Amino acid sequence: MIIPFLFAGSWLKIFEKNPTKIKNYGKWLRYQSRTSYQNMYKEYHDTTLNGAVEQK
């Protein structure tokens, strides 16, 4: 889960330079289990970063 940022009491919106081109965005997660470290990666495809964050 990505936590949105608050900036001066309002939501921070990111504007893309080229919002018509599809881009790849990814999230990395690394945690330690009882036996070893685990890595997770989830990739999203969208035209904007805001759209990629809204996906589940």
C-alpha positions in Angstrom: 0.0 0.0 0.0 1.3 3.4 -0.9 0.5 6.2 1.5 -0.4 9.5 -0.3 1.4 12.6 0.9 -0.3 15.6 2.4 1.2 19.0 1.5 0.1 22.0 3.6 -3.3 20.3 4.4 -4.1 19.3 0.8 -3.3 16.4 -1.5 -0.1 16.7 -3.6 -0.9 16.0 -7.3 1.9 15.1 -9.7 1.6 16.3 -13.3 3.3 14.3 -16.0 5.3 15.8 -18.9 3.9 13.3 -21.4 0.6 12.0 -20.1 -0.2 10.1 -23.3 2.7 7.7 -23.1 2.3 4.4 -21.1 5.0 4.0 -18.5 6.0 1.3 -16.0 6.0 2.0 -12.3 7.1 -0.4 -9.6 7.0 -0.9 -5.8 9.7 -2.8 -3.9 9.2 -4.3 -0.5 11.8 -6.1 1.6 11.2 -7.6 5.0 12.8 -10.1 7.4 11.0 -13.3 8.2 12.0 -15.7 10.9 14.4 -17.5 8.6 15.6 -15.0 6.0 15.0 -11.7 4.1 12.1 -11.7 1.6 11.8 -9.4 -1.5 8.6 -8.4 -3.3 8.1 -6.4 -6.4 4.9 -5.3 -8.0 4.8 -3.5 -11.4 2.1 -1.2 -12.7 1.5 0.1 -16.2 -0.2 3.5 -16.5 0.1 6.8 -18.3 0.5 8.8 -15.0 2.1 8.0 -11.6 -1.2 9.0 -9.9 -3.0 6.4 -12.0 -0.5 3.7 -11.1 -0.8 4.5 -7.4 -4.6 4.1 -7.5 -4.3 0.6 -8.9 -4.3 -2.4 -6.5 
